[in-house]
Amino acid sequence: MLADFSALTMTQWIIVSLSVFICFSFSIWAILDVWKHNFGSSNEKALWMQICIFIPILGALAYLFLGKKRGSLIQ
């Protein structure tokens, strides 16, 4: 069953839209950060990229806490 979105007020629409935008931006940031870092192997980089793409918010959080420290910034 679909929710009745016509019952949402303008403030609720703004809150929902802002929340979706923040989550989407966080996931995009993680994908771009993986792209800019050099890991021990290309397989590790590909794995982080896949995690961030296919599990957007949780993958980005996992990368932030676990993967970001493993890679070095490409100069």
Biopython code that builds the backbone (N, CA, C, O; Angstrom):
import numpy as np
from Bio.PDB.StructureBuilder import StructureBuilder

atoms = [
    (1, "MET", "N", (0.830, -1.176, 0.000)),
    (1, "MET", "CA", (0.000, 0.000, 0.000)),
    (1, "MET", "C", (0.878, 1.244, 0.000)),
    (1, "MET", "O", (1.919, 1.303, 0.656)),
    (2, "LEU", "N", (0.437, 2.200, -0.733)),
    (2, "LEU", "CA", (1.169, 3.457, -0.818)),
    (2, "LEU", "C", (0.660, 4.434, 0.227)),
    (2, "LEU", "O", (-0.527, 4.471, 0.552)),
    (3, "ALA", "N", (1.585, 5.218, 0.740)),
    (3, "ALA", "CA", (1.204, 6.231, 1.724)),
    (3, "ALA", "C", (0.501, 7.387, 1.018)),
    (3, "ALA", "O", (0.698, 7.613, -0.176)),
    (4, "ASP", "N", (-0.300, 8.097, 1.754)),
    (4, "ASP", "CA", (-1.017, 9.240, 1.208)),
    (4, "ASP", "C", (-0.145, 10.489, 1.375)),
    (4, "ASP", "O", (-0.157, 11.139, 2.419)),
    (5, "PHE", "N", (0.607, 10.803, 0.323)),
    (5, "PHE", "CA", (1.526, 11.932, 0.392)),
    (5, "PHE", "C", (0.818, 13.273, 0.291)),
    (5, "PHE", "O", (1.424, 14.309, 0.564)),
    (6, "SER", "N", (-0.432, 13.277, -0.089)),
    (6, "SER", "CA", (-1.153, 14.546, -0.184)),
    (6, "SER", "C", (-1.458, 15.126, 1.193)),
    (6, "SER", "O", (-1.819, 16.297, 1.306)),
    (7, "ALA", "N", (-1.315, 14.312, 2.243)),
    (7, "ALA", "CA", (-1.587, 14.779, 3.600)),
    (7, "ALA", "C", (-0.395, 15.511, 4.212)),
    (7, "ALA", "O", (-0.516, 16.081, 5.297)),
    (8, "LEU", "N", (0.766, 15.504, 3.528)),
    (8, "LEU", "CA", (1.947, 16.171, 4.068)),
    (8, "LEU", "C", (1.846, 17.678, 3.883)),
    (8, "LEU", "O", (1.392, 18.170, 2.849)),
    (9, "THR", "N", (2.275, 18.386, 4.898)),
    (9, "THR", "CA", (2.306, 19.849, 4.809)),
    (9, "THR", "C", (3.590, 20.271, 4.091)),
    (9, "THR", "O", (4.468, 19.446, 3.836)),
    (10, "MET", "N", (3.687, 21.541, 3.774)),
    (10, "MET", "CA", (4.874, 22.058, 3.088)),
    (10, "MET", "C", (6.120, 21.891, 3.957)),
    (10, "MET", "O", (7.191, 21.574, 3.440)),
    (11, "THR", "N", (6.000, 22.095, 5.239)),
    (11, "THR", "CA", (7.134, 21.931, 6.153)),
    (11, "THR", "C", (7.606, 20.481, 6.171)),
    (11, "THR", "O", (8.810, 20.223, 6.185)),
    (12, "GLN", "N", (6.681, 19.546, 6.169)),
    (12, "GLN", "CA", (7.049, 18.138, 6.159)),
    (12, "GLN", "C", (7.722, 17.759, 4.845)),
    (12, "GLN", "O", (8.666, 16.968, 4.844)),
    (13, "TRP", "N", (7.253, 18.307, 3.726)),
    (13, "TRP", "CA", (7.889, 18.058, 2.440)),
    (13, "TRP", "C", (9.322, 18.586, 2.432)),
    (13, "TRP", "O", (10.224, 17.936, 1.902)),
    (14, "ILE", "N", (9.528, 19.751, 3.014)),
    (14, "ILE", "CA", (10.870, 20.331, 3.061)),
    (14, "ILE", "C", (11.791, 19.467, 3.919)),
    (14, "ILE", "O", (12.945, 19.242, 3.555)),
    (15, "ILE", "N", (11.295, 18.988, 5.044)),
    (15, "ILE", "CA", (12.102, 18.135, 5.928)),
    (15, "ILE", "C", (12.462, 16.832, 5.241)),
    (15, "ILE", "O", (13.611, 16.397, 5.306)),
    (16, "VAL", "N", (11.500, 16.203, 4.584)),
    (16, "VAL", "CA", (11.755, 14.946, 3.873)),
    (16, "VAL", "C", (12.743, 15.178, 2.729)),
    (16, "VAL", "O", (13.686, 14.407, 2.559)),
    (17, "SER", "N", (12.532, 16.225, 1.953)),
    (17, "SER", "CA", (13.422, 16.528, 0.828)),
    (17, "SER", "C", (14.846, 16.828, 1.304)),
    (17, "SER", "O", (15.815, 16.375, 0.696)),
    (18, "LEU", "N", (14.964, 17.577, 2.369)),
    (18, "LEU", "CA", (16.277, 17.893, 2.923)),
    (18, "LEU", "C", (16.977, 16.640, 3.440)),
    (18, "LEU", "O", (18.182, 16.479, 3.246)),
    (19, "SER", "N", (16.242, 15.765, 4.085)),
    (19, "SER", "CA", (16.819, 14.511, 4.589)),
    (19, "SER", "C", (17.324, 13.637, 3.447)),
    (19, "SER", "O", (18.421, 13.084, 3.526)),
    (20, "VAL", "N", (16.537, 13.511, 2.394)),
    (20, "VAL", "CA", (16.948, 12.721, 1.233)),
    (20, "VAL", "C", (18.174, 13.343, 0.587)),
    (20, "VAL", "O", (19.099, 12.625, 0.209)),
    (21, "PHE", "N", (18.201, 14.664, 0.450)),
    (21, "PHE", "CA", (19.337, 15.354, -0.143)),
    (21, "PHE", "C", (20.614, 15.153, 0.674)),
    (21, "PHE", "O", (21.683, 14.932, 0.106)),
    (22, "ILE", "N", (20.511, 15.227, 1.991)),
    (22, "ILE", "CA", (21.683, 15.038, 2.856)),
    (22, "ILE", "C", (22.222, 13.622, 2.732)),
    (22, "ILE", "O", (23.433, 13.429, 2.617)),
    (23, "CYS", "N", (21.343, 12.634, 2.754)),
    (23, "CYS", "CA", (21.779, 11.239, 2.617)),
    (23, "CYS", "C", (22.407, 10.994, 1.252)),
    (23, "CYS", "O", (23.437, 10.326, 1.159)),
    (24, "PHE", "N", (21.802, 11.522, 0.193)),
    (24, "PHE", "CA", (22.335, 11.374, -1.152)),
    (24, "PHE", "C", (23.703, 12.051, -1.264)),
    (24, "PHE", "O", (24.623, 11.492, -1.860)),
    (25, "SER", "N", (23.838, 13.235, -0.701)),
    (25, "SER", "CA", (25.109, 13.966, -0.752)),
    (25, "SER", "C", (26.205, 13.229, 0.006)),
    (25, "SER", "O", (27.353, 13.197, -0.439)),
    (26, "PHE", "N", (25.866, 12.645, 1.133)),
    (26, "PHE", "CA", (26.836, 11.890, 1.927)),
    (26, "PHE", "C", (27.339, 10.682, 1.143)),
    (26, "PHE", "O", (28.532, 10.383, 1.162)),
    (27, "SER", "N", (26.446, 9.999, 0.466)),
    (27, "SER", "CA", (26.841, 8.842, -0.334)),
    (27, "SER", "C", (27.713, 9.265, -1.518)),
    (27, "SER", "O", (28.705, 8.602, -1.823)),
    (28, "ILE", "N", (27.357, 10.346, -2.174)),
    (28, "ILE", "CA", (28.167, 10.857, -3.294)),
    (28, "ILE", "C", (29.552, 11.269, -2.805)),
    (28, "ILE", "O", (30.551, 11.009, -3.475)),
    (29, "TRP", "N", (29.612, 11.910, -1.639)),
    (29, "TRP", "CA", (30.910, 12.293, -1.074)),
    (29, "TRP", "C", (31.781, 11.054, -0.859)),
    (29, "TRP", "O", (32.966, 11.063, -1.192)),
    (30, "ALA", "N", (31.197, 9.988, -0.303)),
    (30, "ALA", "CA", (31.969, 8.773, -0.037)),
    (30, "ALA", "C", (32.483, 8.154, -1.333)),
    (30, "ALA", "O", (33.627, 7.703, -1.390)),
    (31, "ILE", "N", (31.658, 8.127, -2.368)),
    (31, "ILE", "CA", (32.079, 7.569, -3.649)),
    (31, "ILE", "C", (33.227, 8.391, -4.234)),
    (31, "ILE", "O", (34.208, 7.823, -4.713)),
    (32, "LEU", "N", (33.116, 9.703, -4.202)),
    (32, "LEU", "CA", (34.183, 10.558, -4.728)),
    (32, "LEU", "C", (35.458, 10.458, -3.898)),
    (32, "LEU", "O", (36.560, 10.536, -4.442)),
    (33, "ASP", "N", (35.316, 10.285, -2.588)),
    (33, "ASP", "CA", (36.486, 10.153, -1.727)),
    (33, "ASP", "C", (37.209, 8.835, -1.984)),
    (33, "ASP", "O", (38.439, 8.790, -1.976)),
    (34, "VAL", "N", (36.458, 7.772, -2.210)),
    (34, "VAL", "CA", (37.074, 6.494, -2.580)),
    (34, "VAL", "C", (37.848, 6.664, -3.878)),
    (34, "VAL", "O", (38.959, 6.153, -4.014)),
    (35, "TRP", "N", (37.261, 7.382, -4.834)),
    (35, "TRP", "CA", (37.898, 7.600, -6.128)),
    (35, "TRP", "C", (39.226, 8.337, -5.981)),
    (35, "TRP", "O", (40.169, 8.063, -6.723)),
    (36, "LYS", "N", (39.310, 9.276, -5.025)),
    (36, "LYS", "CA", (40.512, 10.097, -4.861)),
    (36, "LYS", "C", (41.592, 9.445, -4.004)),
    (36, "LYS", "O", (42.700, 9.974, -3.919)),
    (37, "HIS", "N", (41.303, 8.315, -3.368)),
    (37, "HIS", "CA", (42.280, 7.669, -2.505)),
    (37, "HIS", "C", (42.914, 6.460, -3.196)),
    (37, "HIS", "O", (42.303, 5.815, -4.048)),
    (38, "ASN", "N", (44.141, 6.177, -2.807)),
    (38, "ASN", "CA", (44.872, 5.031, -3.313)),
    (38, "ASN", "C", (44.948, 3.996, -2.195)),
    (38, "ASN", "O", (45.436, 4.289, -1.103)),
    (39, "PHE", "N", (44.469, 2.793, -2.466)),
    (39, "PHE", "CA", (44.477, 1.725, -1.466)),
    (39, "PHE", "C", (45.589, 0.740, -1.799)),
    (39, "PHE", "O", (46.268, 0.874, -2.817)),
    (40, "GLY", "N", (45.768, -0.253, -0.928)),
    (40, "GLY", "CA", (46.823, -1.238, -1.132)),
    (40, "GLY", "C", (46.678, -1.993, -2.436)),
    (40, "GLY", "O", (47.679, -2.361, -3.051)),
    (41, "SER", "N", (45.462, -2.228, -2.865)),
    (41, "SER", "CA", (45.227, -2.926, -4.128)),
    (41, "SER", "C", (44.017, -2.312, -4.822)),
    (41, "SER", "O", (43.192, -1.642, -4.201)),
    (42, "SER", "N", (43.935, -2.558, -6.112)),
    (42, "SER", "CA", (42.781, -2.036, -6.856)),
    (42, "SER", "C", (41.510, -2.782, -6.474)),
    (42, "SER", "O", (40.408, -2.247, -6.600)),
    (43, "ASN", "N", (41.664, -4.022, -6.005)),
    (43, "ASN", "CA", (40.493, -4.778, -5.564)),
    (43, "ASN", "C", (39.849, -4.139, -4.344)),
    (43, "ASN", "O", (38.623, -4.112, -4.232)),
    (44, "GLU", "N", (40.655, -3.629, -3.436)),
    (44, "GLU", "CA", (40.115, -2.978, -2.249)),
    (44, "GLU", "C", (39.373, -1.690, -2.621)),
    (44, "GLU", "O", (38.320, -1.382, -2.064)),
    (45, "LYS", "N", (39.928, -0.965, -3.549)),
    (45, "LYS", "CA", (39.280, 0.261, -4.013)),
    (45, "LYS", "C", (37.947, -0.072, -4.685)),
    (45, "LYS", "O", (36.948, 0.609, -4.456)),
    (46, "ALA", "N", (37.932, -1.108, -5.506)),
    (46, "ALA", "CA", (36.702, -1.529, -6.187)),
    (46, "ALA", "C", (35.666, -2.008, -5.178)),
    (46, "ALA", "O", (34.474, -1.743, -5.339)),
    (47, "LEU", "N", (36.110, -2.708, -4.143)),
    (47, "LEU", "CA", (35.195, -3.189, -3.117)),
    (47, "LEU", "C", (34.556, -2.024, -2.367)),
    (47, "LEU", "O", (33.345, -2.026, -2.146)),
    (48, "TRP", "N", (35.347, -1.032, -1.974)),
    (48, "TRP", "CA", (34.785, 0.135, -1.279)),
    (48, "TRP", "C", (33.823, 0.891, -2.176)),
    (48, "TRP", "O", (32.786, 1.377, -1.725)),
    (49, "MET", "N", (34.175, 0.984, -3.452)),
    (49, "MET", "CA", (33.296, 1.673, -4.398)),
    (49, "MET", "C", (31.956, 0.941, -4.507)),
    (49, "MET", "O", (30.902, 1.577, -4.502)),
    (50, "GLN", "N", (31.991, -0.379, -4.604)),
    (50, "GLN", "CA", (30.759, -1.163, -4.709)),
    (50, "GLN", "C", (29.928, -1.067, -3.443)),
    (50, "GLN", "O", (28.703, -0.959, -3.509)),
    (51, "ILE", "N", (30.579, -1.105, -2.297)),
    (51, "ILE", "CA", (29.846, -0.982, -1.033)),
    (51, "ILE", "C", (29.149, 0.370, -0.958)),
    (51, "ILE", "O", (27.984, 0.446, -0.569)),
    (52, "CYS", "N", (29.841, 1.424, -1.322)),
    (52, "CYS", "CA", (29.249, 2.769, -1.263)),
    (52, "CYS", "C", (28.129, 2.954, -2.279)),
    (52, "CYS", "O", (27.198, 3.722, -2.034)),
    (53, "ILE", "N", (28.200, 2.269, -3.410)),
    (53, "ILE", "CA", (27.163, 2.406, -4.432)),
    (53, "ILE", "C", (25.939, 1.559, -4.097)),
    (53, "ILE", "O", (24.812, 2.047, -4.180)),
    (54, "PHE", "N", (26.142, 0.304, -3.723)),
    (54, "PHE", "CA", (25.022, -0.617, -3.552)),
    (54, "PHE", "C", (24.386, -0.589, -2.165)),
    (54, "PHE", "O", (23.252, -1.041, -2.002)),
    (55, "ILE", "N", (25.089, -0.072, -1.173)),
    (55, "ILE", "CA", (24.530, 0.097, 0.179)),
    (55, "ILE", "C", (24.777, 1.548, 0.565)),
    (55, "ILE", "O", (25.662, 1.822, 1.375)),
    (56, "PRO", "N", (24.021, 2.475, 0.009)),
    (56, "PRO", "CA", (24.394, 3.891, 0.038)),
    (56, "PRO", "C", (24.735, 4.474, 1.409)),
    (56, "PRO", "O", (25.880, 4.881, 1.609)),
    (57, "ILE", "N", (23.838, 4.534, 2.325)),
    (57, "ILE", "CA", (24.112, 5.236, 3.584)),
    (57, "ILE", "C", (25.003, 4.405, 4.498)),
    (57, "ILE", "O", (25.965, 4.925, 5.063)),
    (58, "LEU", "N", (24.696, 3.131, 4.648)),
    (58, "LEU", "CA", (25.517, 2.277, 5.507)),
    (58, "LEU", "C", (26.912, 2.082, 4.932)),
    (58, "LEU", "O", (27.889, 2.020, 5.679)),
    (59, "GLY", "N", (27.012, 1.985, 3.617)),
    (59, "GLY", "CA", (28.320, 1.864, 2.978)),
    (59, "GLY", "C", (29.165, 3.106, 3.179)),
    (59, "GLY", "O", (30.369, 3.017, 3.419)),
    (60, "ALA", "N", (28.528, 4.272, 3.082)),
    (60, "ALA", "CA", (29.251, 5.528, 3.296)),
    (60, "ALA", "C", (29.720, 5.639, 4.749)),
    (60, "ALA", "O", (30.832, 6.096, 5.013)),
    (61, "LEU", "N", (28.880, 5.226, 5.674)),
    (61, "LEU", "CA", (29.289, 5.242, 7.092)),
    (61, "LEU", "C", (30.428, 4.266, 7.352)),
    (61, "LEU", "O", (31.371, 4.594, 8.072)),
    (62, "ALA", "N", (30.353, 3.068, 6.771)),
    (62, "ALA", "CA", (31.426, 2.083, 6.933)),
    (62, "ALA", "C", (32.726, 2.611, 6.356)),
    (62, "ALA", "O", (33.788, 2.445, 6.956)),
    (63, "TYR", "N", (32.648, 3.251, 5.189)),
    (63, "TYR", "CA", (33.852, 3.824, 4.602)),
    (63, "TYR", "C", (34.422, 4.934, 5.477)),
    (63, "TYR", "O", (35.637, 5.021, 5.655)),
    (64, "LEU", "N", (33.561, 5.774, 6.019)),
    (64, "LEU", "CA", (34.018, 6.877, 6.850)),
    (64, "LEU", "C", (34.776, 6.367, 8.070)),
    (64, "LEU", "O", (35.821, 6.911, 8.424)),
    (65, "PHE", "N", (34.252, 5.321, 8.716)),
    (65, "PHE", "CA", (34.864, 4.844, 9.955)),
    (65, "PHE", "C", (35.945, 3.784, 9.739)),
    (65, "PHE", "O", (36.853, 3.670, 10.562)),
    (66, "LEU", "N", (35.873, 3.015, 8.667)),
    (66, "LEU", "CA", (36.818, 1.916, 8.472)),
    (66, "LEU", "C", (37.772, 2.111, 7.294)),
    (66, "LEU", "O", (38.964, 1.828, 7.413)),
    (67, "GLY", "N", (37.271, 2.581, 6.180)),
    (67, "GLY", "CA", (38.064, 2.589, 4.964)),
    (67, "GLY", "C", (38.874, 3.836, 4.710)),
    (67, "GLY", "O", (39.922, 3.767, 4.068)),
    (68, "LYS", "N", (38.422, 4.966, 5.193)),
    (68, "LYS", "CA", (39.100, 6.232, 4.894)),
    (68, "LYS", "C", (40.528, 6.239, 5.421)),
    (68, "LYS", "O", (41.410, 6.825, 4.793)),
    (69, "LYS", "N", (40.770, 5.607, 6.552)),
    (69, "LYS", "CA", (42.107, 5.581, 7.154)),
    (69, "LYS", "C", (43.050, 4.628, 6.415)),
    (69, "LYS", "O", (44.270, 4.743, 6.527)),
    (70, "ARG", "N", (42.476, 3.690, 5.660)),
    (70, "ARG", "CA", (43.299, 2.685, 4.979)),
    (70, "ARG", "C", (43.953, 3.215, 3.710)),
    (70, "ARG", "O", (45.015, 2.737, 3.310)),
    (71, "GLY", "N", (43.337, 4.178, 3.090)),
    (71, "GLY", "CA", (43.854, 4.689, 1.823)),
    (71, "GLY", "C", (44.670, 5.957, 2.011)),
    (71, "GLY", "O", (44.548, 6.661, 3.014)),
    (72, "SER", "N", (45.505, 6.227, 1.017)),
    (72, "SER", "CA", (46.261, 7.476, 1.027)),
    (72, "SER", "C", (45.783, 8.339, -0.138)),
    (72, "SER", "O", (45.418, 7.820, -1.193)),
    (73, "LEU", "N", (45.786, 9.618, 0.051)),
    (73, "LEU", "CA", (45.298, 10.551, -0.949)),
    (73, "LEU", "C", (46.212, 10.553, -2.160)),
    (73, "LEU", "O", (47.433, 10.620, -2.024)),
    (74, "ILE", "N", (45.616, 10.479, -3.351)),
    (74, "ILE", "CA", (46.393, 10.513, -4.589)),
    (74, "ILE", "C", (46.835, 11.953, -4.830)),
    (74, "ILE", "O", (46.020, 12.875, -4.804)),
    (75, "GLN", "N", (48.103, 12.131, -5.059)),
    (75, "GLN", "CA", (48.647, 13.487, -5.249)),
    (75, "GLN", "C", (48.727, 13.839, -6.700)),
    (75, "GLN", "O", (49.159, 14.938, -7.046)),
]
sb = StructureBuilder()
sb.init_structure("model")
sb.init_model(0)
sb.init_chain("A")
sb.init_seg("    ")
for serial, (resi, resn, name, xyz) in enumerate(atoms, 1):
    if name == "N":
        sb.init_residue(resn, " ", resi, " ")
    sb.init_atom(name, np.array(xyz, "f"), 0.0, 1.0, " ", f" {name:<3s}", serial, name[0])
structure = sb.get_structure()
